[in-house]
Amino acid sequence: MKTIEIKKKLITEINLSKNKNLLEEFYRFLHLENEVQDKYKLNLEQKSVVAEARNQIETGDYLTNEQANQEIDEWLKK
């Protein structure tokens, strides 16, 4: 689903909702999310690490959560 479609569906659901608490929480969550996105900037080192991690994902050089948990379990048994 495209971003614009999600926005339209959210707007529809918001307009239908009568739950004030839910709407307040949803607003608070979105406001905080947008505020964090505006203020947080990566430095060059962080950008480099993120680029390296993305490259590892693209080349399949990573562990799944299950594989990582298995390795941890094996390490703890030793």
Secondary structure as a PSIPRED ss2 file (coil, helix, strand):
# PSIPRED VFORMAT (PSIPRED V4.0)

   1 M C   1.000  0.000  0.000
   2 K C   1.000  0.000  0.000
   3 T H   0.000  1.000  0.000
   4 I H   0.000  1.000  0.000
   5 E H   0.000  1.000  0.000
   6 I H   0.000  1.000  0.000
   7 K H   0.000  1.000  0.000
   8 K H   0.000  1.000  0.000
   9 K H   0.000  1.000  0.000
  10 L H   0.000  1.000  0.000
  11 I H   0.000  1.000  0.000
  12 T H   0.000  1.000  0.000
  13 E H   0.000  1.000  0.000
  14 I H   0.000  1.000  0.000
  15 N H   0.000  1.000  0.000
  16 L H   0.000  1.000  0.000
  17 S C   1.000  0.000  0.000
  18 K C   1.000  0.000  0.000
  19 N C   1.000  0.000  0.000
  20 K H   0.000  1.000  0.000
  21 N H   0.000  1.000  0.000
  22 L H   0.000  1.000  0.000
  23 L H   0.000  1.000  0.000
  24 E H   0.000  1.000  0.000
  25 E H   0.000  1.000  0.000
  26 F H   0.000  1.000  0.000
  27 Y H   0.000  1.000  0.000
  28 R H   0.000  1.000  0.000
  29 F H   0.000  1.000  0.000
  30 L H   0.000  1.000  0.000
  31 H H   0.000  1.000  0.000
  32 L H   0.000  1.000  0.000
  33 E H   0.000  1.000  0.000
  34 N H   0.000  1.000  0.000
  35 E H   0.000  1.000  0.000
  36 V H   0.000  1.000  0.000
  37 Q H   0.000  1.000  0.000
  38 D H   0.000  1.000  0.000
  39 K H   0.000  1.000  0.000
  40 Y C   1.000  0.000  0.000
  41 K C   1.000  0.000  0.000
  42 L C   1.000  0.000  0.000
  43 N C   1.000  0.000  0.000
  44 L H   0.000  1.000  0.000
  45 E H   0.000  1.000  0.000
  46 Q H   0.000  1.000  0.000
  47 K H   0.000  1.000  0.000
  48 S H   0.000  1.000  0.000
  49 V H   0.000  1.000  0.000
  50 V H   0.000  1.000  0.000
  51 A H   0.000  1.000  0.000
  52 E H   0.000  1.000  0.000
  53 A H   0.000  1.000  0.000
  54 R H   0.000  1.000  0.000
  55 N H   0.000  1.000  0.000
  56 Q H   0.000  1.000  0.000
  57 I H   0.000  1.000  0.000
  58 E H   0.000  1.000  0.000
  59 T C   1.000  0.000  0.000
  60 G C   1.000  0.000  0.000
  61 D C   1.000  0.000  0.000
  62 Y C   1.000  0.000  0.000
  63 L C   1.000  0.000  0.000
  64 T C   1.000  0.000  0.000
  65 N H   0.000  1.000  0.000
  66 E H   0.000  1.000  0.000
  67 Q H   0.000  1.000  0.000
  68 A H   0.000  1.000  0.000
  69 N H   0.000  1.000  0.000
  70 Q H   0.000  1.000  0.000
  71 E H   0.000  1.000  0.000
  72 I H   0.000  1.000  0.000
  73 D H   0.000  1.000  0.000
  74 E H   0.000  1.000  0.000
  75 W H   0.000  1.000  0.000
  76 L H   0.000  1.000  0.000
  77 K H   0.000  1.000  0.000
  78 K C   1.000  0.000  0.000
